[in-house]
Amino acid sequence: MLSEHVTVETGDTKLSRRFSSAVQGHLRSLEKEEAKKCPNYIEAESAHLRMIDLNLFRVFDAMMLHRSVRKASQILSVTPSAVSHALSRLRQSIGDELFIPTESGMQPTQRALQLASGVREGLEKLERALTRKDAVATEAPRTFRIGATDYPCMVVLPSLVKRLAKSAPNVDLRVFPSNHIELVQRLEKGRADLVIGSFTELPAGIRRRRLLREDEVITVRTGHPLTRGRMTKERLLEFPHVVVEPAGTRESGTDGFSDEARNGNRVSVERALYEFQNNRIGPGGRVAVCVPNFAAVAPFLQFSDMVAMLPRRLALWVAAYAPLALLDPPYRSITIEIEMLWVEGADQDEGLERLLNKLAESIGDLE
């Protein structure tokens, strides 16, 4: 049997014995368990994290922004294999998968989402320290992913971009469209930094802040018969309507919305027609054309007697560039709130916090 000579000191006495290698292994395991209870062990673990190559966090940040090894490699000017190798090293150091391949791209794990804002903030601070610039943090290069329907794109975001051009010229925005359910899901999965729209109930962990209240207005061509005489519900329903039917309405019944929530998100004459057609107000109303977004409405109105209900601020913008007239509805106008959403805890990211504040400030330009 293999053995090893061991000398044990107890006070002034030295005891000499031979222990088998199996016993020695057991003693070492006990030593490790006891070491974990000591402050020095925790310090050693912290030292291990401090020894991680900072370039690995640059790769991590690029992956959080783009969710693609190929895109991350292009941004970092390295090969895809170099990105994959860096991710493998970081996974070993962190003890987590960090990114999992899916059909829609590399999805971050919960641990990756927890690390994201801290890594981004640390890289920004390091960059400012190394370049010795006194510029404000908003000037650091940054790309934000924003989920928004066409209304925020046409009404809300241009004012934000105008302000960013002056205060943070290196901040870029990547805006993608989706229905309301998909927008929230993208936010939950870390595929969006910010979402703008109108929402009812939200899942846990999503923060919200109101940007503005919006009501609706009847929109017709200049010289339309409705521009002459008294407006009534009966007259309104004499004419065919253009209805905005985005994803997340009756035509998209599998979107996950309840009927009540789905109807509550309608900001168009579709809501009034829905009530008419369900005998809540009375008979009448014909939807002649359904379009997927507000931007498609104006051309139909210009060359026909069709009618549309648009958000007031959007209608004012459209009427400035097309021969359209705006009329108040003959019933109490529907009012909704346009909000911005973000994941709870993400506002600890200084860059995102500044963007949220800039967006809130830009709403003053619309009043």
DAZIDA-V308348 format. One record per residue. PSI is psi in radians with two decimals (NA if undefined). OMEGA is omega as a letter, one per 20 degrees, with the letter a starting at -180 (* if undefined). Layout:
# DAZIDA-V308348
((PSI	OMEGA) (PSI	OMEGA))
This chain:
# DAZIDA-V308348
((2.38	r) (2.43	r) (2.89	a) (2.35	a) (2.27	a) (2.33	r) (2.19	a) (2.25	r) (2.27	r) (1.78	a) (-2.18	r) (0.04	a) (2.37	r) (2.18	r) (2.31	a) (2.16	r) (2.95	r) (2.21	r) (2.54	r) (2.77	a) (-0.52	r) (-0.74	r) (-0.69	r) (-0.73	r) (-0.67	r) (-0.71	r) (-0.70	r) (-0.71	r) (-0.66	r) (-0.67	r) (-0.69	r) (-0.71	r) (-0.70	r) (-0.59	a) (-0.60	a) (-0.40	a) (-0.15	a) (2.58	r) (-0.61	a) (-0.55	a) (-0.74	r) (-0.68	r) (-0.64	r) (-0.72	r) (-0.73	r) (-0.69	r) (-0.65	r) (-0.76	r) (-0.63	a) (-0.34	a) (-0.02	r) (2.36	r) (2.18	a) (-0.46	r) (-0.47	r) (-0.60	r) (-0.48	r) (-0.70	r) (-0.76	r) (-0.80	a) (-0.73	r) (-0.65	r) (-0.65	r) (-0.61	a) (-0.68	a) (-0.28	r) (0.53	a) (2.29	r) (-0.73	a) (-0.83	a) (-0.67	r) (-0.70	r) (-0.64	r) (-0.74	a) (-0.68	a) (-0.11	a) (0.78	r) (3.06	r) (2.70	r) (-0.61	r) (-0.57	r) (-0.67	r) (-0.77	r) (-0.73	r) (-0.72	r) (-0.72	r) (-0.68	r) (-0.74	r) (-0.73	a) (-0.65	r) (-0.72	r) (-0.67	a) (-0.71	a) (-0.51	a) (0.60	a) (2.67	r) (-0.54	r) (-0.96	r) (2.34	a) (2.23	a) (2.31	r) (3.05	r) (-0.50	a) (0.18	r) (-3.04	r) (1.94	a) (2.30	a) (2.56	r) (3.05	r) (-0.66	r) (-0.71	r) (-0.72	r) (-0.63	r) (-0.59	a) (-0.42	a) (-0.93	a) (-0.68	r) (-0.70	r) (-0.80	r) (-0.79	r) (-0.72	r) (-0.73	r) (-0.69	r) (-0.78	a) (-0.71	r) (-0.72	r) (-0.74	r) (-0.66	a) (-0.74	a) (-0.61	a) (-0.17	r) (0.70	r) (2.48	r) (0.10	a) (2.68	r) (2.78	a) (-0.44	a) (-0.24	a) (-0.14	r) (2.43	r) (2.36	a) (2.48	r) (2.20	r) (2.41	r) (2.08	a) (2.22	r) (2.24	a) (2.53	r) (-3.10	a) (-0.51	r) (-0.93	r) (-0.61	a) (-0.65	a) (-0.50	a) (-0.78	a) (-0.89	a) (-0.59	r) (-0.67	r) (-0.64	r) (-0.79	a) (-0.65	r) (-0.74	r) (-0.71	a) (-0.56	r) (-0.49	r) (-0.75	a) (-0.46	a) (1.22	a) (-0.31	a) (0.08	r) (2.19	r) (2.62	r) (2.37	r) (1.87	a) (2.29	r) (2.48	a) (2.66	r) (2.96	r) (3.06	a) (-0.72	a) (-0.79	a) (-0.63	r) (-0.82	a) (-0.68	r) (-0.69	r) (-0.69	r) (-0.79	a) (-0.63	a) (0.02	r) (0.28	a) (0.02	r) (2.51	r) (-0.50	a) (2.54	r) (2.43	a) (2.33	r) (-2.85	r) (2.21	a) (2.74	r) (-1.94	r) (2.54	a) (2.64	r) (2.84	r) (2.54	r) (0.00	r) (2.18	r) (2.65	a) (2.65	r) (2.25	a) (2.38	r) (-0.84	a) (2.85	r) (2.47	a) (2.40	r) (-3.08	a) (2.76	a) (2.53	r) (2.36	a) (2.21	r) (2.99	r) (2.72	r) (2.32	a) (0.07	r) (2.55	r) (-0.54	a) (-0.26	r) (-0.12	r) (2.29	r) (-3.13	a) (2.35	r) (2.27	r) (2.90	r) (-0.67	a) (-0.75	r) (-0.71	a) (-0.66	a) (-0.01	r) (-0.34	a) (2.56	r) (2.70	a) (2.59	r) (2.17	a) (2.35	r) (2.03	a) (1.29	a) (2.95	r) (2.39	a) (0.26	r) (-2.88	a) (-0.50	a) (-0.26	a) (1.17	a) (-0.20	a) (0.28	a) (-0.18	r) (-0.15	r) (2.53	r) (2.82	r) (-0.72	a) (-0.79	a) (-0.67	a) (-0.79	r) (-0.58	a) (-0.34	a) (0.04	a) (2.22	r) (1.19	a) (3.06	r) (-0.24	r) (-0.66	a) (-0.79	r) (-0.75	a) (-0.64	r) (-0.73	r) (-0.71	r) (-0.82	a) (-0.34	r) (0.41	r) (0.48	r) (-0.46	r) (-0.77	a) (3.04	a) (2.86	r) (3.10	r) (2.19	r) (2.16	r) (1.88	a) (-0.62	a) (2.34	r) (2.26	r) (2.74	a) (-0.22	a) (2.90	a) (-0.53	a) (-0.39	a) (-0.05	a) (-0.82	a) (-0.80	a) (-0.61	r) (-0.61	a) (-0.61	a) (-0.58	a) (0.38	r) (3.12	r) (0.34	r) (2.80	a) (2.55	r) (2.66	r) (2.11	a) (2.70	r) (2.43	a) (-0.82	a) (-0.67	r) (-0.73	r) (-0.70	r) (-0.70	r) (-0.76	a) (-0.73	a) (-0.37	r) (-0.31	a) (-0.05	a) (2.65	a) (1.32	a) (2.65	r) (2.55	a) (2.33	a) (2.46	r) (2.46	a) (2.67	a) (0.49	r) (2.97	a) (2.13	a) (2.47	r) (2.31	r) (2.32	r) (2.91	r) (2.26	r) (2.19	a) (2.83	r) (2.45	a) (2.58	r) (2.88	a) (2.39	r) (2.26	a) (-0.40	a) (-0.40	r) (-0.04	r) (-0.28	r) (2.01	a) (-0.65	a) (-0.79	r) (-0.67	r) (-0.71	r) (-0.68	r) (-0.76	r) (-0.74	r) (-0.71	r) (-0.69	r) (-0.76	r) (-0.69	r) (-0.63	a) (-0.36	r) (-0.49	r) (-0.45	r) (-0.31	a) (-0.23	a) (NA	*))
